[in-house]
Amino acid sequence: MIIIGEKINGTIPKVGRAIAEKDEAYIRELAIKQTEAGANYIDVCAGTAEDIEVETLTWLMGIVQDAVDTPLCIDSPNPRMIEAVFKHAKRPGIINSVSEEGDKPEVIYPLIEGTDWQVIALTCDNRGIPTDVQTRVDITKSLVEKAAKYNITPDRIHVDPLVMALSADNSSMLTFIESMTKIKELYPTIKITSGLSNISFSMPLRKTINATFLTLAIYAGMDSAIMDPLDRDLMAALLATEALMGRDRFCRKFSTAYRKNKIGPKKK
Ligand code: THG
């Protein structure tokens, strides 16, 4: 499983405050802690007004790249912001994201043509987020075909089928899994990703729902997740799932995480 650490996001109140106060140490600490917890990429999202988004993203990227070697996942709904900060990235990471909204593919794809960058492709368009599987598959096809024009192969694309809240749509996870299965039938080397928190929106015990979703989604073939690697129970669920699926020889990763006090009851 590819872990994209979500903690450096200005929409989280504490992080928003750290950004407003230019608290470099707080952001630095989040980059280091997430890396130590096993994050493969560090998501950076300014979550600020557009007039200071480029400045904020550039500041966040500088701190993270100074603190750790973990590659970035540059997160902005506005492709022009990503275009503006792209040059500040020291090594290839992930662009979060492209979709069929507006001219996103035409802005994002040329940026990463001929590089080792990967991209998250959201299955939405100007009409919004589809409710059905087929529209998600159709949008994926269109985004993969446009990517091919820039020599971006499916193995560099993480499709995010945008899971809906389970409380609003009781088949939400099943739709996610069916979309994943159909998309992988078409493009066997493509990656599927998801944020974990959307599924549990407006439900009690959100963390339990998120961890159970993660477990089932990994079993069904999900390749990466935008998640909180500092959540010990979530990481325990992830490592247990990987071990149970035969991806952890001698359960070494699971045992090491336990021994290093990264999962299970916290020892001082
Ligand atoms: N797909 C893609 N990108 C995304 C999302 C997605 N980027 C933004 C978001 N969704 C994922 N990032 C976050 C970041 C923080 C939180 C949720 C999603 C969050 N954090 C709280 C905190 O850290 O304090 C609570 C964490 C917890 O208790 O679990 O809520 O879907 N492509």
Boltz pocket constraint, residues with backbone or C-beta under 6 A from the ligand:
constraints:
  - pocket:
      binder: B
      contacts: [[A, 6], [A, 7], [A, 9], [A, 12], [A, 45], [A, 75], [A, 96], [A, 97], [A, 120], [A, 160], [A, 194], [A, 195], [A, 196], [A, 197], [A, 198], [A, 207], [A, 226], [A, 228], [A, 231]]
      max_distance: 6.0
